[in-house]
Amino acid sequence: MPALSSRRQDLMAAATRVLAEQGLRGLTHRAVDREAGLSEGSCSAYYRTSRALQEALAQYVAATAAADVIALTEELRACGPDDDRKVELTAQLFSRWLAERDVLLARLELELAAARDPDLAAVMTEWRTRLVGLVATMATERGLADAGPRAEALVASADGVLLAALQRPVRGRRAFVTASLERLLGGLADHEPDDGADHHEDH
């Protein structure tokens, strides 16, 4: 995604907050202008239609998530293949997403909308594909079978954990996410690599 101008950055940050608080129905040019403290008509000058505003926000939110995953990838590259810090660093990313409530809520809203909208789905899929690939690599290094499907299930489960956390009292959210992710990711940390024996799966 190309770098945004300062004004577009402000509009996207405001649109993120509006979407988090009001959902897609509340995501209007006027609401974004009010949230950004700009005169009416400012948002529509950059994003002429509601559709253009939604697509731009989807790209912005997805790019933010992708940047986080890319940064995690670089951190993991500094770890050895069997380094349990990989699991810890991955869990830290999910916990950080929980702390960024507006961005997380906006992303969840867009992902729900993407279930009915192929164009939005195409935008929202790339960052998730990166994360699934990262987790699958960790599973493969641990000698786990079915690394790809396992990673898909784990990332999907983590989304559910984050959503459930948002419905809990603020004080207990982080502890809930940390404990839940430790359980989800624990299999990657605790599993001993295969000893070379063949494994067969019935189909």
N, C-alpha and C positions, 0 to 999 in steps of 0.2 A: 504494500500500500504506500503511495507517495506521501511524503511529509506534508502535514497540513499547515496552512497559514495560521497565524495567531488567532485570527477571528474564527476560522473554521474549528480550530481546537477548542475555543471557548464555547462555540455552539454545540459541538459534540459532547463536551463535558456537561453542559446544561441539559442536553437531550438525554444523556445517561441518567441524570438525576430525575428528570421528569418521568422517564420510562420506569425507573425503579419504584417511584411513588404512585404513579397513576396508571401504569400499564399502557398497552398499545393504543387503546382508545383515547387516552389522555395525551398522547404524543402529537401535539399540534404545533404549528409554527408559532402561534400566539403564546402557547405555554412555554415554549423554548425561549422566546424573546423575553418573557417575564422572568424566567429562571436565570437567564444570562444578564439581566439588567439592561437590555438593549431596547431600542425603540421598536414599535410594532412594524413588521415588514422586513426586519433585518434577516431573520432566518430564511424567509421565502426568497430573498434576493440571492441566496447561495444554494438553497435546495427548493426548487420552484413548486414541487408537488409533495403531497404526503408520502407517496411512494419513494420519491427521491430521498426524502429525509430518512425513511425507514432503512433503505438500502445503504445509505451513507453511515448510519448509526451501526448497522450490522457489520459493515466493513471495519469500522472503528473499534467496536467491541471485540470482534474476532481477531483483529490485528494486535490488540492489547493482550489477549490470551496467548496468541502465537508467540509474541515477544517473551512472555513469561516462560513458555515451554522451551524456546530457543535458549534462554538464559539457563534454564535447568539442564538442558543438554550439555552446555559448556561446563557446568559444575560437575556433572556426572563423568565427563571425560577425564577429569582430574582424579577420579577414583579408580582403584583397581577393579578387575572383573568381579571379584568376590567381596568387595567392600560393602559392608552393611550400611554405610553412610548413604548409599544410593537410595535406600528405602526411606531413611530419615529425611533426606533432602526433598524427596518427592512428597512426603507427608507435609513438610514445611510449606511447600507451594500451595497445597490445598488449604492449609490453615490460613495462609496469607490471603487467599481468595475470599475466605469467609470474612476476614477483617475488612475487605473492600466491599462492603455491603451493596452499595449502589451499582457498582460494576457487575457484581455477581447476580443481583436481581435482574438487571437489564439483560444480561446474557441468558439467564433462564427464561425470561419473557420471549426473547428472540428465538431461542431454541424451540420453545413451544409453538410459536408462530411458524417456524420453519417446518414443522411436521405437516403443515397444510400448504406450504409454499415452496416449491422446488427451487426457485431463485434464491430465496433466503437460505434454504438448506445448503445450497452450493457454497455460499459465503461462510456459513457457520461450521462447515465440515472440516476445513483444512487444518485448523489448529487442533481439533480433536484427533484427527488422523495422526498428527505429529506426536501427540501425547500417547496414544495407543501404541504407536511404533516404539516409543521410548520404553514403555512398560514391557512390551513384548521382548525387547532386547534384554532387559533385566531378567525376565523369566527364562529366556533362552540361555543366558549365562549361568543361571542356576540349575540348568539341566531339566527344567520343567517341561512336560509334554504339553502340546496344544498351546504354545505361547501366545499366538495371535488371538484365538477365542478367549483365552484366559485374560489377556490384557483388555479386550473389549468389555468383558464382563466387569472387570475391576474398575475401569474408568466410569462405566455406567453406574456402578454401585456407588462410587465416590460422589457422583452428581446427586444421587439420592441422599447421601449423608449430608451434603451441603444444604440441600433443600430442607431436610428434616431439622438441621441445626438452626436455620432461620426461623423456625416455628417454636423454638425453645426460648426460655428466658435468656437474655443477653449474657448474664453472668456465667452460665454453664455451657455456652456454645463452643468455646474453644476446647474445653476439656472433652466434650462429647465428640467433636471432630477428631481430635488427637487419638482418643481411645478407639474410635471406630476405624480410623485409617490404619492404626497399628494392627488391628485384627485383619483388615483387608490385605494389607501389604505384608503382614507377618509371614505368610507362606513363602514369599520371595526371600525373606531374610533367613528363615529357619531351615529351608530346604537344603539338603546336601546335594551337590552335583551328582549326576548319574555316574555309576562306576563302569560304564561302557556296555552294560547289558542292554539287549534289545528289548523294546517295549512294543507290544502290539495292542491295537485297539479294535474292538469288535465294531463292525458297521452293520 
